Amino acid sequence: MRKHIMHALSRHCIAIRNAIDHYNALAPLQTPPRPHLVYSEVVEYCNFSEFEILKHSDHNLLLKDWSVLHNRQVANKYFKLERAKEEVQRCNVEVARLQAWVDADDTEMSGAVAAHEHDPPFAAHLKVLQVWRRQANDRICTRLQQIYRLPGYSGPRPSAPAPPTHAQCVPDSDCGS
């Protein structure tokens, strides 16, 4: 990725240098003669108003709405806000997927323990795994409940808030919180 970025930057630098060379060759032929540009100065321009070549343009570029710094900043904030709205929608989908996964995981583990009751050692091992996973899932559900209570949350909510599902909790753990 870095190599790709370096290559792209070097291509753009070469293009900028070529454009400056072309401009500098034609600048003295203009009436009145235009100023000579230096690459290091061009790349340091941060505002359009500092860019002398635009002041001499026939297209009145400095009068365009997009040339005003404040307008560009407002446009950037607008597009960031739009992307944030899209991200909220993606998060809503991910919250629903996580809730569905937790519910399915609890059901699957309960079914696995019930299916292997005829093999007590294996059932006991599954029961330990089930307790661990339920503790983890309960912590996830607690966080999901906090998300559901957020004032800006607009995604689907479960039909009823589920209390912690495990009865055995290790005293030193923070399960359910």
ROROGU-196479 format. One record per atom (N, C-alpha, C): residue in one letter; x, y, z. Coordinates in steps of 0.2 Angstrom, whole numbers, padded with zeros to 4 digits, always signed. Atoms other than C-alpha are relative to their C-alpha. Layout:
// ROROGU-196479
aXYZ...
// end
This chain:
// ROROGU-196479
m+0004-0006+0000m+0000+0000+0000m+0004+0006+0000r-0004-0006-0001r+0014+0012+0005r+0003+0001-0007k-0004+0000+0007k+0023+0008-0012k-0005+0003-0005h+0005-0003+0004h+0007+0012-0021h-0001+0008+0001i+0001-0007-0002i+0004+0029-0012i+0007+0004-0002m-0006-0003+0002m+0023+0033-0015m+0000+0001-0008h+0000+0000+0008h+0021+0029-0034h-0005+0006-0002a+0005-0005+0002a+0005+0040-0035a+0002+0007+0001l-0003-0006-0002l+0013+0054-0026l+0005+0003-0005s-0005-0002+0004s+0028+0054-0037s-0003+0002-0007r+0003-0002+0007r+0017+0054-0053r-0003+0007+0000h+0003-0007-0001h+0007+0069-0046h+0006+0005+0000c-0006-0005+0000c+0024+0078-0042c+0002+0001-0007i-0003-0001+0006i+0030+0075-0059i-0005+0004-0005a+0005-0004+0004a+0014+0081-0067a+0000+0008+0002i+0000-0007-0002i+0014+0097-0056i+0006+0003-0003r-0006-0003+0003r+0032+0100-0061r+0000+0002-0007n+0001-0001+0007n+0028+0098-0079n-0004+0006-0002a+0004-0006+0001a+0014+0110-0078a+0003+0007+0002i-0003-0006-0002i+0024+0123-0069i+0006+0002-0005d-0005-0001+0005d+0038+0121-0082d-0004+0003-0006h+0004-0002+0006h+0025+0123-0096h-0003+0008+0001y+0002-0007-0002y+0018+0139-0087y+0005+0005+0000n-0006-0004+0000n+0035+0146-0084n+0002+0002-0007a-0002-0001+0007a+0039+0144-0103a-0005+0005-0003l+0005-0005+0003l+0023+0154-0107l-0001+0006+0003a+0002-0006-0004a+0022+0166-0093a+0003+0007-0003p-0002-0006+0002p+0034+0179-0100p-0003+0002-0007l+0003-0002+0006l+0025+0179-0117l-0007+0003+0001q+0006-0003-0002q+0009+0185-0108q+0000+0007+0000t+0000-0007-0001t+0003+0203-0108t-0005+0002+0005p-0007-0001-0002p+0007+0208-0095p+0004-0006+0002p-0004+0007-0002p+0021+0195-0091p-0003-0002+0007r+0003+0003-0006r+0015+0183-0078r+0007-0002+0005p-0005+0002-0005p+0026+0179-0062p+0003-0007-0002h-0003+0006+0001h+0038+0165-0063h-0001-0005+0006l+0002+0004-0006l+0033+0150-0052l+0006-0005+0002v-0005+0005-0003v+0044+0139-0041v-0004-0006+0003y+0003+0006-0002y+0039+0121-0037y-0001+0000+0008s+0000+0000-0008s+0043+0123-0018s-0005+0005+0002e+0005-0005-0002e+0032+0138-0017e-0007-0002-0002v+0007+0002+0002v+0017+0131-0026v-0002-0006+0004v+0003+0006-0005v+0016+0115-0015v-0001+0003+0007e+0001-0003-0006e+0016+0127+0000e-0006+0004+0000y+0006-0005+0000y+0001+0137-0005y-0006-0004+0003c+0005+0003-0004c-0013+0133+0007c-0007+0003-0002n+0006-0004+0001n-0026+0146+0002n+0000+0002-0008f+0000-0002+0007f-0032+0150-0016f+0002+0007-0001s-0001-0007+0000s-0030+0168-0012s+0008+0001+0000e-0007+0000+0000e-0011+0165-0010e+0003-0002-0007f-0002+0002+0006f-0010+0158-0027f+0000+0005-0006e+0000-0006+0005e-0005+0172-0039e-0002-0002-0007i+0002+0001+0007i-0008+0163-0055i-0008+0000+0000l+0008+0000+0000l-0027+0162-0050l-0002+0007-0001k+0002-0007+0000k-0027+0181-0048k+0000+0003-0007h-0001-0002+0007h-0022+0183-0066h-0004-0004-0005s+0004+0005+0004s-0034+0170-0073s-0006+0004-0003d+0006-0003+0004d-0047+0175-0086d-0007-0002+0002h+0006+0003-0001h-0060+0164-0078h-0003+0002+0007n+0003-0003-0007n-0062+0174-0061n+0000-0006+0005l+0001+0006-0005l-0058+0158-0051l-0001+0002+0007l+0000-0002-0007l-0056+0168-0035l-0007+0002+0002l+0007-0002-0001l-0074+0174-0037l-0005-0006+0001k+0004+0006-0001k-0081+0156-0037k-0001-0002+0007d+0002+0001-0007d-0090+0150-0022d+0005-0005+0003w-0005+0005-0003w-0078+0135-0020w+0007+0002+0001s-0006-0003-0002s-0063+0146-0019s+0000+0003+0007v+0000-0003-0007v-0068+0153-0002v+0001-0005+0005l-0002+0005-0005l-0060+0144+0012l-0006-0002+0004h+0006+0001-0004h-0076+0145+0023h-0005-0005-0004n+0005+0004+0004n-0087+0137+0009n+0003-0007+0000r-0003+0006+0000r-0075+0123+0007r+0000-0004+0007q+0001+0003-0007q-0075+0120+0026q-0007-0003+0001v+0007+0001-0001v-0094+0120+0027v-0001-0006-0005a+0001+0005+0004a-0094+0108+0012a+0003-0007+0003n-0003+0006-0003n-0082+0096+0020n-0004-0002+0006k+0004+0002-0005k-0092+0096+0036k-0007-0003-0002y+0006+0003+0002y-0108+0093+0027y+0001-0007-0002f-0002+0006+0003f-0100+0078+0018f+0002-0005+0006k-0002+0004-0006k-0093+0071+0035k-0007-0002+0003l+0007+0001-0003l-0111+0073+0042l-0004-0006-0004e+0003+0005+0004e-0118+0063+0028e+0003-0007+0001r-0003+0007-0001r-0105+0049+0030r-0001-0002+0007a+0002+0002-0007a-0109+0049+0049a-0007-0003+0000k+0007+0003+0000k-0127+0046+0045k+0000-0007-0003e-0001+0007+0003e-0122+0031+0034e+0003-0004+0004e-0003+0004-0005e-0111+0025+0047e-0005-0003+0006v+0005+0002-0005v-0125+0025+0060v-0005-0005-0003q+0004+0005+0003q-0136+0015+0048q+0004-0007+0000r-0004+0006+0000r-0122+0002+0046r+0001-0003+0007c+0000+0003-0007c-0120+0001+0065c-0006-0003+0002n+0006+0003-0002n-0138-0002+0067n-0001-0007-0003v+0000+0007+0003v-0137-0017+0055v+0005-0004+0004e-0004+0004-0004e-0122-0023+0065e-0002-0002+0007v+0002+0001-0007v-0130-0021+0082v-0006-0006-0001a+0005+0006+0001a-0145-0032+0075a+0003-0006-0001r-0003+0007+0002r-0133-0045+0068r+0003-0003+0007l-0003+0003-0006l-0124-0046+0085l-0005-0002+0005q+0005+0002-0005q-0140-0047+0095q-0002-0007-0003a+0003+0006+0003a-0146-0061+0083a+0006-0006+0001w-0005+0005-0001w-0129-0070+0085w+0000-0002+0007v+0000+0001-0007v-0129-0069+0104v-0006-0005+0001d+0006+0004-0001d-0147-0076+0104d+0001-0007-0003a-0001+0006+0003a-0143-0090+0092a+0006-0004+0004d-0005+0003-0004d-0127-0094+0102d-0002-0003+0006d+0003+0002-0006d-0136-0096+0118d-0005-0006-0001t+0004+0005+0001t-0149-0107+0110t+0004-0006-0003e-0004+0006+0002e-0136-0118+0101e+0004-0003+0006m-0004+0003-0006m-0126-0121+0117m-0005-0004+0004s+0005+0003-0004s-0142-0125+0127s-0002-0007-0004g+0001+0006+0004g-0146-0138+0113g+0005-0005+0000a-0006+0004+0000a-0129-0145+0113a+0001-0004+0007v-0001+0003-0007v-0129-0148+0132v-0006-0005+0000a+0006+0005-0001a-0147-0156+0131a+0001-0006-0005a+0000+0006+0005a-0142-0167+0116a+0006-0005+0003h-0005+0004-0003h-0127-0174+0126h-0001-0002+0007e+0001+0002-0006e-0135-0178+0142e+0002-0007+0002h-0002+0007-0001h-0132-0196+0140h+0007-0002+0001d-0007+0000-0002d-0113-0193+0141d+0002+0005+0005p-0001-0005-0006p-0111-0185+0158p+0007+0004+0000p-0006-0004+0000p-0092-0181+0156p+0000+0006-0005f+0001-0004+0006f-0095-0173+0139f-0005+0006+0002a+0005-0005-0002a-0111-0164+0145a+0003+0005+0005a-0002-0005-0005a-0102-0157+0160a+0005+0005-0003h-0005-0005+0003h-0088-0150+0149h-0004+0005-0004l+0004-0005+0004l-0101-0142+0137l-0003+0005+0005k+0003-0005-0005k-0110-0135+0153k+0005+0005+0002v-0005-0005-0002v-0094-0126+0158v+0001+0005-0006l+0000-0005+0006l-0092-0119+0140l-0006+0004+0000q+0006-0004+0000q-0110-0114+0141q+0000+0006+0005v-0001-0006-0005v-0107-0104+0157v+0004+0005-0002w-0005-0005+0002w-0092-0096+0150w-0003+0005-0005r+0003-0004+0006r-0101-0091+0134r-0006+0004+0002r+0005-0004-0003r-0116-0085+0143r+0002+0006+0004q-0003-0006-0004q-0106-0074+0154q+0003+0005-0005a-0002-0005+0005a-0098-0066+0139a-0006+0003-0004n+0006-0003+0003n-0114-0065+0130n-0004+0005+0004d+0003-0004-0005d-0122-0057+0145d+0003+0007+0000r-0003-0007+0000r-0109-0043+0145r-0001+0003-0007i+0002-0003+0007i-0112-0041+0126i-0007+0003+0000c+0007-0002+0000c-0131-0040+0129c-0001+0006+0005t+0000-0006-0004t-0128-0027+0143t+0002+0006-0004r-0003-0006+0005r-0118-0016+0130r-0006+0001-0005l+0005-0001+0005l-0132-0019+0118l-0006+0004+0003q+0005-0004-0003q-0145-0013+0130q+0002+0007+0001q-0002-0007-0001q-0135+0002+0133q-0001+0004-0007i+0001-0003+0007i-0135+0005+0114i-0007+0001-0001y+0007-0001+0001y-0153+0003+0113y-0003+0006+0004r+0003-0006-0004r-0156+0016+0126r+0003+0007-0002l-0003-0006+0002l-0145+0029+0117l-0006+0004-0004p+0005-0004+0003p-0156+0044+0112p+0000+0000-0008g+0000+0000+0008g-0150+0043+0093g-0001-0007-0003y+0001+0007+0003y-0152+0024+0091y-0006-0001-0004s+0006+0000+0004s-0163+0021+0077s-0001-0007-0003g+0001+0007+0003g-0161+0002+0073g-0005-0004+0004p+0005+0005-0003p-0172-0013+0077p+0002-0001+0008r-0001+0002-0007r-0174-0017+0096r-0003-0007+0001p+0003+0007-0002p-0177-0034+0103p-0007+0001+0003s+0007+0000-0002s-0195-0038+0107s-0001+0002+0008a+0000-0001-0007a-0191-0038+0126a+0007+0000+0002p-0007+0000-0002p-0175-0034+0135p+0001-0006+0004a-0002+0006-0003a-0167-0050+0140a+0004+0001+0006p-0004-0001-0006p-0161-0051+0158p+0006-0005-0001p-0006+0005+0001p-0144-0061+0160p-0003-0007+0001t+0003+0007+0000t-0147-0079+0156t+0003-0005+0004h-0003+0005-0003h-0135-0088+0166h-0001+0001+0008a+0001+0000-0007a-0138-0093+0184a+0006+0000+0004q-0006+0000-0004q-0120-0096+0189q+0005+0005-0003c-0004-0005+0002c-0109-0082+0189c+0006+0000+0005v-0006+0001-0004v-0091-0082+0195v+0000+0007+0004p+0001-0006-0004p-0091-0070+0210p+0005+0006-0002d-0005-0005+0001d-0075-0060+0205d-0001+0003-0007s+0001-0003+0007s-0081-0057+0187s-0005+0005+0000d+0005-0006+0001d-0091-0042+0181d-0005-0002-0005c+0006+0002+0005c-0104-0052+0171c-0006+0003+0002g+0007-0004+0000g-0120-0043+0168g+0001+0007+0001s-0001-0007+0000s-0111-0026+0169s+0005+0002-0005
// end
